[in-house]
């Protein structure tokens, strides 16, 4: 009785692992392309030190 249950469970586990191995979805992977950064506002220019900061009083 116990051996029958053990053999059945082992068989089911092996079958499950085989199904998992061979039934996984294959994903087609494309070649990696170099992505360039996206510039959202190309006309905006940042100048350093053009604004004067307010006095804080400390």
Secondary structure, 3 states (H helix, E strand, C coil): CHHHHHHHHHHHHHHHHHHHHHCCCCCCCCCCCCCCCCCCCCCCCCCCCCCCCCCCCC
